[in-house]
């Protein structure tokens, strides 16, 4: 399969998403703030963090953003809308919606790694409507909802 090409415009000072190690699945996304500034996110607070990046994603593909585990563990920062989806027809700046689930203020500086970026293929599908629920094929789980898997099974 041919490697897809994502066109990117980076404003001065912005860093392209990069892999921390050769085995990294995602690419780290970095904050871009004015020189010599930082932001602090209060406990329970949320804000969008600029990256200075604008993408042209090929049709049939989309970008997802996911939290960075180290950031979540050390400071309680995570993505409020994880995973975030960036559609192929979006042309605005990539901004990362962070929330502070920690108990202390979290400081974000320019260049900090704030999310992981993944390029994913769209899998289109169609719907087939059926008249009533009883026409759905049975399964072992049935209609068991939240927390029901593995409960009461021998």
C-alpha positions as CSV (number, residue, x, y, z in Angstrom):
1,X,0.0,0.0,0.0
2,X,1.3,3.4,-0.9
3,X,2.1,5.6,2.1
4,X,-0.4,8.5,2.3
5,X,0.9,12.0,2.2
6,X,-0.5,14.7,4.6
7,X,0.3,18.2,3.6
8,X,1.0,20.4,6.6
9,X,1.6,24.1,7.0
10,X,3.5,25.0,10.2
11,X,3.6,28.6,11.3
12,X,7.0,29.9,12.4
13,X,8.0,28.2,15.7
14,X,5.6,25.3,15.3
15,X,7.0,21.8,15.5
16,X,5.8,19.0,13.2
17,X,4.4,16.0,15.0
18,X,7.3,13.6,15.6
19,X,7.9,10.1,16.9
20,X,9.8,9.9,20.2
21,X,11.2,6.4,19.3
22,X,11.2,4.3,16.2
23,X,8.7,2.0,17.8
24,X,6.2,4.8,18.7
25,X,2.8,4.3,17.1
26,X,1.8,7.9,17.3
27,X,3.5,11.2,16.7
28,X,3.8,13.7,19.5
29,X,2.0,17.0,19.1
30,X,3.6,20.1,20.6
31,X,2.1,23.2,22.1
32,X,2.9,26.5,20.4
33,X,2.6,29.6,22.6
34,X,4.1,33.1,22.3
35,X,7.7,33.3,23.3
36,X,8.4,33.5,27.1
37,X,4.8,32.6,28.0
38,X,3.0,29.7,29.5
39,X,-0.6,28.8,30.5
40,X,-1.8,27.2,33.7
41,X,-4.8,25.0,33.7
42,X,-6.7,24.9,37.0
43,X,-8.0,21.6,38.5
44,X,-11.2,20.8,36.5
45,X,-10.3,23.5,34.0
46,X,-10.2,23.0,30.2
47,X,-8.8,25.0,27.3
48,X,-7.7,24.6,23.7
49,X,-3.9,24.7,23.2
50,X,-2.6,26.0,19.8
51,X,-0.1,24.0,17.8
52,X,0.5,26.3,14.8
53,X,-0.3,23.4,12.4
54,X,-2.8,23.3,9.5
55,X,-3.3,20.0,7.6
56,X,-4.6,18.9,4.2
57,X,-5.5,15.3,5.0
58,X,-6.1,13.1,1.9
59,X,-9.7,12.1,1.2
60,X,-10.5,8.7,2.7
61,X,-8.3,9.4,5.8
62,X,-8.7,11.3,9.1
63,X,-6.4,12.2,12.0
64,X,-7.1,11.2,15.6
65,X,-5.6,12.7,18.7
66,X,-5.2,10.7,21.8
67,X,-3.9,11.5,25.3
68,X,-0.3,11.1,26.3
69,X,-0.1,8.6,29.2
70,X,2.8,10.3,31.0
71,X,1.1,13.7,30.9
72,X,-2.1,12.1,32.4
73,X,-0.1,10.3,35.1
74,X,2.2,13.2,36.1
75,X,-0.2,16.2,35.9
76,X,-3.7,14.9,35.3
77,X,-3.9,16.5,31.8
78,X,-5.8,14.5,29.2
79,X,-7.9,15.2,26.1
80,X,-11.5,16.1,27.0
81,X,-12.7,14.7,23.7
82,X,-10.5,11.7,23.4
83,X,-10.1,10.5,20.8
84,X,-10.4,13.7,18.9
85,X,-11.2,13.4,15.2
86,X,-9.9,15.8,12.5
87,X,-11.8,15.3,9.3
88,X,-10.1,15.4,5.9
89,X,-12.0,18.6,4.9
90,X,-11.0,20.6,8.0
91,X,-8.5,23.4,7.2
92,X,-8.3,25.3,10.5
93,X,-5.5,25.2,13.0
94,X,-5.1,22.0,15.0
95,X,-5.9,23.0,18.6
96,X,-5.8,20.4,21.4
97,X,-8.6,20.4,23.9
98,X,-7.0,19.6,27.3
99,X,-8.7,19.1,30.6
100,X,-7.0,19.0,34.0
101,X,-8.3,16.1,36.0
102,X,-5.5,16.5,38.6
103,X,-5.7,18.3,41.9
104,X,-3.1,21.0,41.2
105,X,-2.6,23.6,38.6
106,X,-0.9,22.2,35.4
107,X,1.6,24.4,33.5
108,X,1.9,24.1,29.7
109,X,4.8,25.7,27.9
110,X,5.5,26.1,24.2
111,X,7.1,22.9,22.9
112,X,5.5,20.7,25.5
113,X,4.2,17.4,24.1
114,X,0.4,17.6,24.7
115,X,-1.2,14.8,22.6
116,X,-0.4,11.9,20.2
117,X,-1.5,12.1,16.5
118,X,-2.5,9.1,14.3
119,X,-3.5,9.0,10.7
120,X,-6.3,6.5,10.1
121,X,-8.3,5.2,7.1
122,X,-12.0,5.9,6.9
123,X,-14.0,2.7,6.7
124,X,-17.3,3.6,5.1
125,X,-20.4,1.5,5.7
126,X,-24.1,1.4,4.8
127,X,-27.1,0.7,7.1
128,X,-29.6,-2.1,6.7
129,X,-32.7,-1.3,8.7
130,X,-34.7,-4.2,10.2
131,X,-38.3,-3.8,11.4
132,X,-38.0,-4.6,15.1
133,X,-35.3,-5.6,17.6
134,X,-36.3,-9.3,17.5
135,X,-35.0,-9.5,14.0
136,X,-31.4,-9.0,15.2
137,X,-29.3,-12.2,15.3
138,X,-28.9,-13.5,18.9
139,X,-25.5,-13.3,20.6
140,X,-24.1,-14.8,23.8
141,X,-24.1,-11.3,25.5
142,X,-27.6,-10.3,24.3
143,X,-28.8,-6.9,25.5
144,X,-26.5,-6.7,28.6
145,X,-25.2,-3.2,29.0
146,X,-22.5,-1.4,30.9
147,X,-20.4,-3.8,33.0
148,X,-22.3,-6.9,31.9
149,X,-19.6,-8.8,30.1
150,X,-18.1,-11.7,32.1
151,X,-20.8,-11.5,34.8
152,X,-22.6,-14.8,35.6
153,X,-20.9,-16.7,32.8
154,X,-19.6,-20.2,33.7
